[in-house]
């Protein structure tokens, strides 16, 4: 098979007040390089090396907002102290010709009490559920929701002051904000619950509005959402496309500049109505740029690989790249996320651009598992992080 022509994806894109040099982003993937509770100096050179090799935008791993209920993990809370450390990474990425967003995150009912920076804090979520029939923690009060909303806004202020070019709000994969969107985990009967996804989106929309007010009118905000959850691959927050149009319009009105549409496999259609993934459907209903996500470069996604006890994830081949090129030519996405492939091989983008497929180094689980201080106490608990979730 001839070399797949990906030249169109190496063209620039304007996103509000920033210029992205290509259509490739490095999505949020935590590495666990933490020293004395702060991101280490590894991040700057590491991210810059990907930018020098074709990545236009780097999104940090999920970073907990500074609220006692936000996370039981070791990742630094977003506050001025961690912001000073992150500023070294943002400066390195800018010097390499790229941009960096900080992903703002709260675990919600996936959090395990008794761990993290606030071990005595309660685990809070919309209804005290990690999924149906899986209680953990309790429902947040209206006062606590106001506190968490302000924590998101303050995190965005810190990110802007720390040199990040924008922020991404994590509303996907079964975490706090996504727990409002998912009917299994949002049983509220106040203003933050409801029978439709737009009704259930009331609180995440408030969070986005608070962030927009905090950072001003020109600072980019991305919103990451998904149907699937890390605790349930078949979960759905809405019918596509019947509810998606109003959902996207509401978040655009609230201040979103980029939709990061997470699928497990970018080449698989969302439903049988049309051969479109989640990003492809989103492009039908919004003029806001969208990111397509889902195992680019791999034959199987990370979670499926853990279930199959795979160690090495071999290159998926040219056929998958041709699907990517064809989707972009049809206008089904604006930006493409490539994660594990460029963790495994920093030169992956350059190699696929030049057709050097035989030179690609395969991603290996050791590329990420060796970096994180995985806590065996989480196994079988509410939090299902990467390999641990597959052993639960």
Order of alpha helices (4+ residues) and beta strands (2+ residues): beta-beta-beta-beta-beta-alpha-beta-beta-alpha-beta-beta-beta-beta-beta-alpha-beta-alpha-alpha-alpha-beta-alpha-beta-alpha-beta-alpha-beta-alpha-beta-alpha-alpha-beta-alpha-alpha
